[in-house]
Amino acid sequence: MASSGSHLKYEPRTLEQREIDAKRNAPKYARERRLNAILTAKFLKAKQAFDNYYHYNMDAAFDADNGSWREAMDPWLRIKDTLFEFLQGYTKAAVDAKDTQLTGEALRNLAAAIIRVAKEDLAGAGRSNAFLDDSFRTSAMEYVETLRATYNLPQAQPDSSEEEEEA
C-alpha cells in the first residue's frame, strides 16, 4: 500500500531546466567525449590507474556553477607535476606488493599512455597541452629509467631462461 501522505513528490524537469543543465555541464561533457574517443583498453587501464591513485572524480572536479574546473581536485590538469608523483607512488606500491609483472618496459608503456590520455584530457578541458611535447616525454622516460634502476626492476619480462644467463 503506497503512502499517500508523502511530502516528497517527483516533478519532471522542464525542457528549459534540462537545457540550462546541459549548458552548465557542457564543458564536462565535451571533456568526457574527447577522452572516450581514445580510450582503448591500453589507455583505459592507464587512466584508471592514474584516477585510482588520486581518487579522481570528474564530477567533483567540475564546478558547474562557474563552468570551470577545480584544478586542486583535478590531477590531470596538473599532469606536469602529478605524472612524476604518480610514477613514483605506483612503482613503490608495486614493489612493496611484490608485483613481479612491473618491469621497466611496462612502466614506460604506462607513462606513455598516461601522457597520451593527458593530451586529450587537457584539450577536452579547454587547456593547452603544448607542454606535453617530446621534451616532456623524454623527461618522463628518463624518470622511468631512474625508477627502474632505483627499484631494481627488470627491463622486460623474460621470455625464456636464456635471459637469466645474461645477468
Stockholm file with secondary structure:
# STOCKHOLM 1.0

chainA/1-167         MASSGSHLKYEPRTLEQREIDAKRNAPKYARERRLNAILTAKFLKAKQAFDNYYHYNMDAAFDADNGSWREAMDPWLRIKDTLFEFLQGYTKAAVDAKDTQLTGEALRNLAAAIIRVAKEDLAGAGRSNAFLDDSFRTSAMEYVETLRATYNLPQAQPDSSEEEEEA
#=GR chainA/1-167 SS CCCTTCSCCCCCCCHHHHHHHHHHTHHHHHHHHHHHTTCCHHHHHHHHHHHHHHTCCHHHHEETTTTEECGGGCTTTTHHHHHHHHHHHHHHHHHHTTCTTCCHHHHHHHHHHHHHHHHHHHHHTTCCCTTSSHHHHHHHHHHHHHHHHHTTCCSSCCSSTHHHHHC
#=GC SS_cons         CCCTTCSCCCCCCCHHHHHHHHHHTHHHHHHHHHHHTTCCHHHHHHHHHHHHHHTCCHHHHEETTTTEECGGGCTTTTHHHHHHHHHHHHHHHHHHTTCTTCCHHHHHHHHHHHHHHHHHHHHHTTCCCTTSSHHHHHHHHHHHHHHHHHTTCCSSCCSSTHHHHHC
//
